[in-house]
Amino acid sequence: MEGYEFKAYERFKSQAQFFRQRCYDLEAEARVTGPELYRAHLEVGRLQDRVAELEAENALLKRRLEEVLAAKGAGEGEDEPAVVVKASVKRKRRKRPGRKAGHAAALRPKPDHIDTHQQVPLPKDQEGRESCPMCKSCLMDVEDREHLVEDIIPAEVVVTCYHTRSGWCPCCRKQVESRALEQPPAANLPHGQIGINALATAMVLRIAHRLPFRQVKQIFLDLPNFSISPGTVADQVQRVARWLEGDYEQMILRLRCAGVVHADETSWRTDGQNGWLWTATSSTDTLYHVDKSRGGKVIVDLLGKAFGGTLVSDFYSAYSKIDCKKQKCLCHLLRELVESAEESEAFKDGPFFSRAKHLVKQSLLLKSRWDQLGDNTYTARACALEDRLDQLLKGNYDEPNARRIAKRMIKYRKELMAFLWEKDLDGTNNAAERALRPAVIARKISGGSRSENGAEAWAKLASLLRSTGQKGQRLLDTVKAMLTAAWASEKPPTILVGESQSAAG
């Protein structure tokens, strides 16, 4: 028995020595491969950064190529002269905004008092039991909840605590909760939220009045002593834009059904990169859209391939991509005639300039007298102007500017005088120019947008507010009505009830 134990001891001892030696070998290998692994990780990171730089440089070169091609087309007389814009900022790696991962979120502080208590009950069935508003099933595990919402009234801040009721619906298999009409959807609980009046006011100040985020913050702080950060304003702009997505889509549908639409575009920078701000406006609605492209596909996507109205625009060739009736802006034509005459004495003294200029002015003057002249007189004079235009374009001109402008007028011949035969059709694109003017001012103040999401949110809200002003509606009241309707249409778990009870507290 002792011999067996001695053999087992020797076997275990040899195994221990083997594993000990193996451990030493692995530690030595780790000391050798550890630095190599570290250097490999560094090389991988460097290569990833290089790939990102090359991708950004490739995108920049593609945009510059598009701009060069557009400028080349304009030089050939097919398009408008290329817009002079700033060069794109070279993309650089920068610190990611916000706090680092693992840090506590910077949320609104919880209000230290409550001015108003409002009871928001759940609907009840015939037996008086609280039930699901969707399927009318009796709720289980019903409990009371509190939602603190900070709102703004003139020169006074009011904090409303919404006492809601929440419960589990066994039929719908989800949690449902009561919510008042003016109560925002729950977020960042139990911290206070921004109420509907403050949201609408911030949107009007930022979008309609084009104030920077910090000035919006200062106005809230100076007038009602309402604390709000510039970052919160920026976040709420995007949040409200998501809520009003349905109103924005309805406005696009109305615009596509309009009889006359004016369109134009201007430059817009997003995160330092050059892009374009498109606008399409009718008598009741105005649409803004920020896009990287200035191609004809953009206007086709905005108005739709089935657009049946008349498109009024300048002579930029991208608008030729959409298949519909068109009217070219005669003010752009008149401006080009005058500028060419200032640059060339030969063009100014030639017959084409005086005849074309007089013809354009006479056409606009005749249209302004639509209601003053009889039908026969107006028709006769309009036909005479059409004949004069045809005679003008049949001539042979040696002067380069006259030959270039005549070539353009021949190309768009059917789109020059269409406004003479439709009462609601204007011969100029002033409507689109006026729609772009507030956006240009906003661009000069803020320099554009900091992100694609911010540019998209700005375009949606600017479209809705501009359209609201066109209809003569009050901006604040309309924004609050749209928000209330959007919140009411949200899906569960937040369920709207028809009535709410309020009590001062």
KATA-V619549 format. One record per backbone hydrogen bond with DSSP energy under -1.0 kcal/mol. CO is the residue of the C=O (numbers start at 0). NH is the residue of the N-H. If there is no record, write none. Layout:
CO,NH ; CO,NH
This chain:
0,4 ; 1,5 ; 2,6 ; 3,7 ; 4,8 ; 5,9 ; 6,10 ; 7,11 ; 8,12 ; 9,13 ; 10,14 ; 11,15 ; 12,16 ; 13,17 ; 14,18 ; 15,19 ; 16,20 ; 17,21 ; 18,22 ; 19,23 ; 20,24 ; 21,25 ; 22,26 ; 23,27 ; 24,28 ; 25,29 ; 26,30 ; 27,31 ; 28,32 ; 29,33 ; 32,36 ; 33,37 ; 34,38 ; 35,39 ; 36,40 ; 37,41 ; 38,42 ; 39,43 ; 40,44 ; 41,45 ; 42,46 ; 43,47 ; 44,48 ; 45,49 ; 46,50 ; 47,51 ; 48,52 ; 49,53 ; 50,54 ; 51,55 ; 52,56 ; 53,57 ; 54,58 ; 55,59 ; 56,60 ; 57,61 ; 58,62 ; 59,63 ; 60,64 ; 61,65 ; 62,66 ; 63,67 ; 64,68 ; 65,69 ; 66,70 ; 67,71 ; 68,72 ; 69,73 ; 70,74 ; 71,75 ; 72,77 ; 73,76 ; 99,102 ; 104,106 ; 114,504 ; 115,160 ; 116,502 ; 117,162 ; 118,500 ; 122,130 ; 124,127 ; 128,124 ; 129,138 ; 131,135 ; 136,131 ; 139,167 ; 142,165 ; 144,163 ; 146,161 ; 147,192 ; 148,159 ; 149,194 ; 150,157 ; 152,155 ; 155,152 ; 157,150 ; 158,114 ; 158,115 ; 159,148 ; 160,117 ; 161,146 ; 161,163 ; 162,119 ; 163,144 ; 164,177 ; 165,142 ; 166,175 ; 167,139 ; 168,172 ; 168,173 ; 173,168 ; 175,166 ; 176,494 ; 178,496 ; 187,190 ; 192,149 ; 194,198 ; 195,199 ; 196,200 ; 197,201 ; 198,202 ; 199,203 ; 200,204 ; 201,205 ; 202,206 ; 203,208 ; 204,210 ; 211,215 ; 212,216 ; 213,217 ; 214,218 ; 215,219 ; 216,220 ; 217,221 ; 218,222 ; 219,225 ; 228,232 ; 229,233 ; 230,234 ; 231,235 ; 232,236 ; 233,237 ; 234,238 ; 235,239 ; 236,240 ; 237,241 ; 238,242 ; 239,243 ; 241,244 ; 243,247 ; 244,248 ; 245,249 ; 246,250 ; 247,251 ; 248,252 ; 249,253 ; 250,254 ; 251,255 ; 252,256 ; 254,257 ; 258,309 ; 260,311 ; 261,280 ; 263,278 ; 265,276 ; 267,274 ; 268,448 ; 269,272 ; 271,88 ; 272,269 ; 274,267 ; 275,290 ; 276,265 ; 277,288 ; 278,263 ; 279,286 ; 280,261 ; 284,281 ; 286,279 ; 288,277 ; 290,275 ; 294,297 ; 295,299 ; 296,300 ; 297,301 ; 298,302 ; 299,303 ; 303,306 ; 309,260 ; 310,326 ; 311,262 ; 312,328 ; 315,318 ; 316,319 ; 317,320 ; 321,323 ; 324,310 ; 326,312 ; 328,332 ; 329,333 ; 330,334 ; 331,335 ; 332,336 ; 333,337 ; 334,338 ; 335,339 ; 336,340 ; 337,341 ; 338,342 ; 339,343 ; 343,347 ; 344,348 ; 350,354 ; 351,355 ; 352,356 ; 353,357 ; 354,358 ; 355,359 ; 356,360 ; 357,361 ; 358,362 ; 359,363 ; 360,364 ; 361,365 ; 362,366 ; 363,367 ; 365,368 ; 366,369 ; 368,372 ; 373,377 ; 374,378 ; 375,379 ; 376,380 ; 377,381 ; 378,382 ; 379,383 ; 380,384 ; 381,385 ; 382,386 ; 383,387 ; 384,388 ; 385,389 ; 386,390 ; 387,391 ; 388,392 ; 398,402 ; 399,403 ; 400,404 ; 401,405 ; 402,406 ; 403,407 ; 404,408 ; 405,409 ; 406,410 ; 407,411 ; 409,412 ; 411,414 ; 412,415 ; 414,327 ; 416,419 ; 417,420 ; 421,424 ; 426,329 ; 428,432 ; 429,433 ; 430,434 ; 431,435 ; 432,436 ; 435,439 ; 436,440 ; 437,441 ; 438,442 ; 439,443 ; 440,444 ; 441,445 ; 442,446 ; 448,270 ; 450,454 ; 451,455 ; 452,456 ; 453,457 ; 454,458 ; 455,459 ; 456,460 ; 457,461 ; 458,462 ; 459,463 ; 460,464 ; 461,465 ; 462,466 ; 463,467 ; 464,468 ; 465,469 ; 466,470 ; 467,472 ; 468,471 ; 473,477 ; 474,478 ; 475,479 ; 476,480 ; 477,481 ; 478,482 ; 479,483 ; 480,484 ; 481,485 ; 482,486 ; 483,487 ; 484,488 ; 486,489 ; 492,176 ; 500,118 ; 502,116
